[in-house]
Structures are given as structure tokens and as C-alpha cells.
Amino acid sequence: MEITVYLAGEIHSNWRNELKEKAKSLQLPVHFTGPMENHDRSDMIGEEILGNQPDAIFRDEAASSINNLRTQLLMQKSDLVIALFGEKYKQWNTAMDASAAAALGKPLILIRPNELHHPLKELSSKANVTVETVNQALKVLSYIFETE
């Protein structure tokens, strides 16, 4: 059995590659997908497809509609969502993706540092599992495939 895991969360750190490499070393039958990790491409996709926009707000709106379509489609096709709330960057997209996963009834592993317990308590209660580290999320993922 292979599952598809959507990796939601900030795109500025290396957490996805860390999780993917560790899953590969454990030979977990997992296919990973997630948001566009090329930040410039994500920001400019609206203008690339629709042409120049009159200002930054319209540029953001054009890119957002295309990025939201991509996220919705890939998340709907996933079996599980892992959402990381890091400590350094604003986490609005992570909150939106984790909420969307919960609304879609997708199994959700939420990774958040202890310092974010209070602001994320309601979202954490919607997740199937809440952990504090990528390694803990990987252990949960690995446990899914254990047979004994």
C-alpha cells in the first residue's frame, strides 16, 4: 500500500526534504506532494499565465487563485496531510491548509512547537495527531505501516 502525503507549511526551510529523506531511508511507501516550493514562481504565476497586472494587489490575487487551485487539487488527492507550523515565519498559509484538510476530512498530523500550543489549540483539537517535531511526525507516519 502506498499513500500520498500532502506536506503543508512554510516553504522557506528544509523541513520537507528532511522528512522525505528520512522516509526514504526507512523505505516507507509514501509519495509526497505539497505547495509550490519555488517562492518566486508561486508569487509570479498569475502574471506568467494572465499577463501583467496593474499593481501588487492584483498580482497577488491572480497568483492566489492559481495556487489555491493547485493546493485544493493536490490535497483532495492526498491520503494524509502533515502541516508544519515553524517558529520563524508567519504561518497563515499553514493555518489555511490545515483547516482545509480538517474540513475535507483528511487525516491530519499537525507539527507545532510547544510555544505555539495556545494560539493553535483549536486547530490542534481538529488534527488527528499533534506533535512538536518533524521526527515525531515521521514516527507517526512510520507507525502506519507497521504490521506487528
Phi, psi and omega in degrees: 000124173251140177242157176254129182243124176271123181262098181269148176137181185301150185252013187264342180250179187264018188298325180295313179298321177301311181295317180297315181296318179293321177296321178295317180295333177272359180057041178284136180280074186230137171250130182255145173217173181175192181291165174298122183270349176275101188302316180296318179297316179301316181291329188257359186299327179298312179290325179299321183270316187263351181095175182303139179254154186292335178199180185296326180295313179295324177298315178296318180297316181296316179292320182298319181296321180286318178295321178295321176299313180300312180299314181300312182296311182293323179290320179298328181276353182275158177265336186207147176240131171246122183243123181257126170256108179276181183262342191265322190253158172299144191241031182297317180295323178296316179298317179297314181294318179295320177294320178297318178299316179297317180295327178280354182075021179282136172303138188227127169253122181256126176253120178209140178293156180305326181297339180260013180305306185297309182292343182249015187298321180290317178295320178299324180290341177273340180285154174288321181218138172241129179231172182255344185224160175299320180298321177294320177298320178297321177297321176296313179301315180297321181299328179304326186265358178291140179249345179227000000 
